[in-house]
Amino acid sequence: MSTETILSGLQFDMSDEVYHARTELSSTGARRILDSPARFQWEQTHRVESIAFDVGHAVHAKVLGKGPRVIPIPDEHLTPSGNVSTKAATVVWLAEQRAAGLVPIGPADAARIEAMVAAVLAHKGARKVLEQPDAHAEVSAFATDPETGVACRARLDLLAATAADLKTTAGSASAVGFGREAAKHGYPIQEAHYLDVIEWATGERPPMVWVVVEKSAPHLVAVHALDDVTRLVARELAAKARRIYAECLAANDWPGYGDDTLTPFIPSWWINQADDEPEMEFS
């Protein structure tokens, strides 16, 4: 039986390492549960970090003014060209720094991070979101789902009259580009989980937006708000994830994709391509 203290409400000064060590169901966990309970269970003890995550963490910390401390990667862990070494000693060193709650950054990424931060802060829409009165960065929320009894947690980048999440993307921050990325990574479910937990903890459900900055120059920035239909579907999926989690926890059974033959979901664009071809004339 877990001896972890049950938390409820908002926490404004919880460190990243303390928050991520907790076992309540997170938005990432909810998304993994919907993929497969087996993957969720495996990831509980196999947390994955990477240089790509480090860049995102560093941008968050610098834009929000709160979060893990960013440190430079020393020369002994860099190649002659200034890139991060792939040697075993460097891999171990990087893992140690991340485990200590630090964000190690090489010189090439440091310049890119500064450019991304400058782009966000220069964007009028992003600044309007970030500079809201009484805004709090890196807010941890804890509450129990009244339907399933599942203890949940959420970590919001910004909590104010309008909540916000800051995303970096290797793709496009356009409506089409971010829409594809949001679907791929389950960002609508993330939003639904966040706002469910906030509502249970405070009785309020604020609107939410996404501030997105591109990793590649010129580091374009956009602010996105999900449409009502997407939000409705996302709330249903977040609730489904909690029901699956509760069932798996009660049975202590975390299945994968099952043993039966599956029918893959082929994208509509592939199905529709047969109708897009022009008629061909033969002489």
Protein Blocks (a to p, Z undefined) as FASTA:
>chain_A
ZZbdcdedjdfkbcfklmmmpmbdcfklmmmmmmomklmmmmmmmccddfklmmmmmmmm
mmnopacddddddfklccfkopacfbfklmmmmmmmmmnopacddfklmmmmmmmmmmmm
mpmklmmmmmgghiaehiacddddfklopacddddfbacfbdcdddddfbdfbfklmmmm
mmmnommmmmmmmmmmmmmmnopacddddddddfbdehiaddddddfklmmmmmmmmmmm
mmmmmmmmmnopacfebjbdcdddddfklmmmmmmpccdddZZ
